[in-house]
Amino acid sequence: MQNKMKRKFFARVSFRIGVVLLILGSVFLLSSFASKTHLQIVGSFLIMIIGGFCILLAIKLKRQPVYLFFAAFFILLGLFLLFKVAGIVQLTLKQSWPLLSVFAGAALLPAGKYRYGTIRRIYVIPSIALSALGGFLMIFSLKLTNFSFREFMLNWCPAIIIMAGVILILLSFSANKERM
C-alpha cells in the first residue's frame, strides 16, 4: 500500500514538472522566433496542444488507442510545422504533403503498444505500409524522378495489378493448406 502511494506521488510530481518544463521550453522557443509571424508559430503550437489533449483523453479513457494515435499524429505534425517556420525544413506544403502518410504510419506504433502492451503485427504492417506509401509519394512530390506519378501509374499499373493477383492467389493457397 505504501509503495502504491509513493508511485502515485512521484507520478503527480513528474507530471507537474513535465508541464512546467513544457511551458518554459515553449516560452523560450517562442522568444527565439521573434522575426517570424506569430500566427504560424501559434498554429503549430495549437496543433501540438491538441495532441497533448488527445494524450490526456487516452490516459483518462482506459485503453483507447485512437486518442493516442491522434496525439502522436498531431504532435508530429505540429513539430514539422514548427521546424518549417524555423527554417530547419525547407519544403513547401505542396512538396511535403506525403509526410502526412508517414506521420500516420509512425503514430500507429505507440497506439498499438498502448492497446496491447506490446508491438503487434496488426499495427506494424499498416504502419510500415503507410510510411512506405508516404516515402514513395515523396519521390514524386520532390520531383526526384524525370517522370510524373501519372506516367508511372499508366506504365506500371498493369504490372502492379498482376503482382497483387499473384499475391492473393498465393495467400489463398497457404490458407487452404492451413485448413487441411
N, C-alpha and C positions, 0 to 999 in steps of 0.2 A: 504494500500500500504506500509506504514511504517513497519507494522508487518511482511509482507512478506519479506521485505529486511532484517529485523533483523533475521528472521528464516534462510534465505539463508546464512547470515554472520556466525551465530552460527553453521550451518551445515558444512560450509567450515572449520571453526576453529577446530571444533571437529574432522573432518576427518583428518586434518593435525596433530593434537595432537595424534590421534589414530595411524597414520602411524609412527610418531616419537617413540611412546611407543612400537609399534610392533618391530621396528628396534632395539631399545635399549634392549628390553627383549630378542630378538634373539641373540644379541651380548653377553649378559650375559650368556644365555643358552649355546651358543657355547663354551664360555670360561670354563664353568663347565664340559664340556665333553673332556677335554684335553687328557685323556687316550684312548678315543675311536677313531676309524678310521673316518677321516673326510668325506670319501665318503658316509658312512652310514648316517651321520648327514646331509650332504648336500642333499642327496637323499630325506630324509624325509621333509626337508625344501622346496625342489623343488616341492614336491607333494602339500604341503600346499600353496606355491606361486601360483601354477596352480589353486588351489581352490580360492585364492584371486582374480586371474584374472577372473575366472568364476563369482565371485560376481560382479566385475565391469561390465562384459558383461550383467548380469541380471539387473543391475541398468540402464545402458545405453540403452539397448533394452527393452523397457517397457513391463512388464507382460510376460516375457519369463521364466517360472518356470524351464525349463530344465537346464538352466545355474545355477540356484540356487541349483537344485538337485545335479549337478556335483560339485558345490562349497562345499556344505556340505559333500558330499561323499569324496572328495579329502582331505578336512581338517580333517575329522575323520580318514581317512587312514594315513595321514601324522602324526597326533598326536599318533596314535597307533604305527607306526614305530619309532617315536621319543621315546616313552615310552619303546619300545623293546630295542633300542640302549642304553637307560639309565639304563636298567636292572630292571625297575619297573615291566614290564611284562616279565614273564619267559617262554613264549610259543615259540615253533619253528614255522616257517611259515607253515610247514606241519600240525601242530596242529591247527593253528589259521585261516586257510582259510575260514571256515564258517562265520567268523566275517564279511566278505565282504557282505554277505546277511543281516546281522544285520545292518551294516553301510548303505546299500542301503535302508533298511526299515526306519532307522532314518532320512535319507536325504529326504525322500518323504514328511515328515510333514512340514518342512519350505517351500518347493516348493509349496505345496497346499495352505498353508496360504498366501504365497506371491501372488499366482494367484487369489484366490477368496476373500482374505481379512479376511477369517475365516477358521477354520479347518472343512473340509467336509468329508463325508463318502467315497467319491470316492478316497481320498488319505489315509484315516486312515486304511481302511480294507486291502489294499495291503501292507501298512506299517507294520501292525500287522502280516500279513501272512509272509512277508519276514523276519521279526525279529524272529518269531516263528520257521520258517524253519531253520534259522541260529542257533538258540538255540538248536533245535532238532539235527542238524548235528554236533554241538559241542559235544554233548553227545558221539557220536561215534568217533569223532576226538580225543577227550581227553581220549578215552578208559575207560569211566566211567561204561560201561556195560561189561559183560563177553561174549558177542557175537558180531559179526560184523554187519555192516549195510547190507551186502549181505544176511546174515542169517535172519536178521529182515525182509527184503523185501520178501524173499522166504516164510517165515512163515506167515506174516501178509498182504501180497499183496492182496489175495482174500478178506479178511475182509475189507480192505480199499476200494476196488473196489465196494463191496456190499454197504458199507456205502455211497459212492459217488452216486451210483444209487438211493438209498433211498432218499437222499437229493435232487437230481434232480427231482425225482417224486413228492416229497412234494412241491418243488418250482413251478412245473408246475400246481399242484392243486391250490396253492394260487394265481398264475397268472390268472387261469381260473375264480376263484371266484371274482377277482377284475374286470374282464371284464363284469361280469353279473350284 
